[in-house]
Amino acid sequence: AGGGLVLYRNKLPVAALSYVSARDGSWELRRLGVTRSFSGRGFTSLLLNTLEKLAHNADVRAIRIPVDTYSPQYRTYFEKLGFSVDTDRTFSTIFASALQPIRMCKVVG
């Protein structure tokens, strides 16, 4: 149904992500975070690269990530990692007035 990855440094968790399996066979990222003191050290890239390898080995065809539309720097960051905007789909929120996140996708394999 899904899983997660946790990156430890000196026995303390410093970065983590979680994902779920989608109906179409892809994996959707649900959470991704790095502690503030370890931000900017490449841990997000390491986690996403590891997730991509796991997905490839599990015959998963794509990884999807919801990206907030009010944070364009995240879109740029994920584009540098090989993700692209899925123009056909957006994620939805329960709040009618909220900006809807865009969905970014990376084909695995």
N, C-alpha and C positions, 0 to 999 in steps of 0.2 A: 504493500500500500504506500510505501514511501520510506524515508530514512533521514539520516542526518550525518553530518561530519563535524567534529570538534577538533580544533587545533590547540595543543597545549604547549606551554613554554614554562619550564621549571615547575612542572606539575600543576600549573594553573591554566584554566581555559582562557585563551586570548581571542579566538575567532570561532565562529560556528555558522552552519547553514542547515536548513531542513528543506525537504522536498516531498512532494506527493506524486503518485502516478495519476496521470489523467486518462480519461476514457479513450483518447486517440493513441495511447501508447507512449506519449511523451512524458517527461517529468516536469513538474512546475515547482519552481523555487517558492518557498513560503516565507522563509526568514533568512537573513544574511546579516551578519554583524561582526565587527571587530571592536575590541575595547579601545577606548580613546588613546591610551598610552602606547598602543601598538599600531595605530592607524598610520597608513602611508608606508608600510614596510613590505607590501606585496602579499599579505596573507589572504586577501580576498581573491587575488589571481590564483594563488596556490589552491585554495578551496575549490574554485570554479574549474580549474584544470583537472583536479582530482575527480570532481563530479563528472566531468566530461569523459574521462577515462572509464569510470565506473559505468556510465551510461552506454558507452560504446561496447564494453564487455558484456553488458546485459541486453544487447540488441535493441536499445532504446533509440528511436530515430531523431529525437530533438529534445532540447531543454528550453523551457519558456520561463521568462522572468517578467513580473509586473513592475513597471517603473513609473514613479510619480511624475505627472506632467509638469508639476511646479518645481521640479528639480532637474533642469536640463543637463547639469553636469553628470548625473548618473547615466543618462542616455548616452552621452558622449563616451563615458568610461566603458560601458558595456559594448558600444560599437567598436572600440579599440580591441576588445577581447573577442570580436568576431560575431557578436549578436547583431541582429537587424530588426527593425520595427516591422511587426506583422500588421500591415495596413488593413487587413480584413477583420481584425478582431481587437477588442479592447477588453479589459477587465471591468467589472462593474462594482460599485460600492452600494451600500444600503442608504447612503445619504444623497438625496436628490440634488442638493446644491454643490456637492463636492466635485472637484475635477476628477474625471475618470482616468485611472492609470492606463498607460499604453502597455501593450504586450510586446516584448522583444523575444526573439527566438534565435536559436543556433542549431543548425542541423549537425548531428553527431554522426561521424563515420562516413 
